């Protein structure tokens, strides 16, 4: 099967189901994705393009955006079909149940991958200046804005995996996410903000999945 950005099998009837995170053996992501797709499962393998120096020339490569991870659309018979596929170590779980990746995180990565040459892996970020894209092909996406030299990048994360990716954006195409949220909720931004902190609330992480 041809590799794509992402590699998927169309199954419209499962469009409302969530996505499982599948952990594979090192450098087995593409082979595993092809085998899962052959079994009829809907697979999302985020891939990006990069140029590497190869002896006396530059070589364009297509690599997994999140090494050793891919995503499979959940379905009743999908667990056995997935786990019996060579090259798979596990499906991430939360207690006795399959952990489901937040739909918004998957959608954000899928939209960013429409131009795979503009996205790349990025160290996992949980805190920073959160912004919302207000125009262009990424309009509506939210992430953390970072600057490197004169370039701006929107960092998108999959919290469950503690993995992030960065996509190039124009500084003029983003605005603070809190401003958009406050306007949508009718909050008066001139009033002093009151912040409430919840203690002892654990989320997904690489070390602690639930």
PEVEN-V816489 format. One record per helix or strand of 2 or more residues. SS is the DSSP state (@ for helix, = for strand). FROM is the first residue (numbers start at 1). TO is the last residue. If there is no record, write none. Layout:
# PEVEN-V816489
<<SS & FROM & TO> <SS & FROM & TO>>
This chain:
# PEVEN-V816489
<<@ & 12 & 14> <= & 19 & 24> <@ & 29 & 38> <= & 43 & 44> <= & 47 & 54> <= & 57 & 64> <= & 69 & 73> <@ & 78 & 83> <= & 88 & 91> <= & 93 & 94> <= & 97 & 98> <= & 100 & 101> <@ & 103 & 115> <= & 119 & 122> <= & 130 & 133> <= & 142 & 148> <= & 151 & 158> <@ & 159 & 161> <= & 163 & 169> <@ & 171 & 173> <= & 174 & 176> <@ & 177 & 185>>
